[in-house]
Amino acid sequence: MKRGIAVLLSLTVVVTAAYFSASKWAIRHETIMFKDPTRDDRPVAVDVAVRFDREMQANAGMVKLPVAILNHGNTVKFTEYSFLANAFAARGYLTVSIQNDLPSDGPMVTKVGELYVGRLPQYQRGITNIKFAIEQMKKLHPNADYSKLTMVGHSNGGDIAMYFAKQYPDEIKKVVTLDNLRVPFLTDGKFKILSFRSHDSQFKPDPGVVPDADECEKAGITVVNTNFQHNDMRDTGPDAAKNSIQAMLDKFLADNDSAVAPVDTRSAPPKILEPGPVSMYVPVEKQSLADKFRKALTLTRTEKKDPSVAN
């Protein structure tokens, strides 16, 4: 079967937000601000998503969590891909979404004829952010496997993910891109690649970025051609796009990972719960005094007929 397929469908840590999204299992999101002292305390914000039960197991030394690094698109915030972060967290990953761009950074300029149309400085900055964030995460979540990463990204973030894999192939387990346009796929077969492609006349990949079907087959690359727009592949996109991407992503992870059961987020987004001082409970139906009396009377009569019932 062809692997190329088409379907329609720092350490300064400031915890700025934490919440629980609950479905079949709870997924905890935490936004943390690191500051890189080697770059004039440049802020590097991350959103951490992790399944609560798997985090407890990791903290107890029972498991080592796989790690997914999620990179946002140009001008899009790092928190705008929660549907992807939840999909990875549901399958047991420690998911780290990184804010690569700052308002103080210069605008991204397209320079036709230059390598990656002049985007290389953004990719290099992204790699520096990723490397720095990983070192900080090791201090906060030591029981995770940072030696083999799953690199994820949309648009420019997908190019950062692919460029990271190109520079550090031995540190990569899988790459997942959503409509990256500039950095060519690696075809040496060292790791699995899944890429979702849009059907958008304004966003076309540069020549040579996406291999042909035969090359994908040989290299273990799965290309999913969709009918969705380029900008549909984030939280603001339609549910049909996000649900389709989640479903295919979950299948890809299921085929390549150990069997950690996922949260089913396809029918509805996870419910957001505020963490409280007591555990959740299911209310039981209250019985009236008369009901209790009738039940006790019935049990007493039964015991007289058959004393073994009380055992």
Secondary structure, 3 states (H helix, E strand, C coil): CCCCEECCCCCCCEEEEEEEEECCCEEEEEEEEEEEHHHCCEEEEEEEEEEHHHHHHHHCCCCCEEEEEEECCCCCCCCCCHHHHHHHHHCCCEEEEECCCCCCCCCCCCCCCCHHHHCHHHHHHHHHHHHHHHHHHHHHCCCEEEEEEEEEEECHHHHHHHHHHHHCHHHEEEEEEECCCCCCCCCCCCCEEEEEECCCCCCCCCCCCCCCHHHHHHHCEEEEECCCCHHHCCCCCCHHHHHHHHHHHHHHHHHHCCCCCCCCCCCCCCEEECCCCCCCCCCCCCCCHHHHHHHHHHHHHHHHHCHHHHC
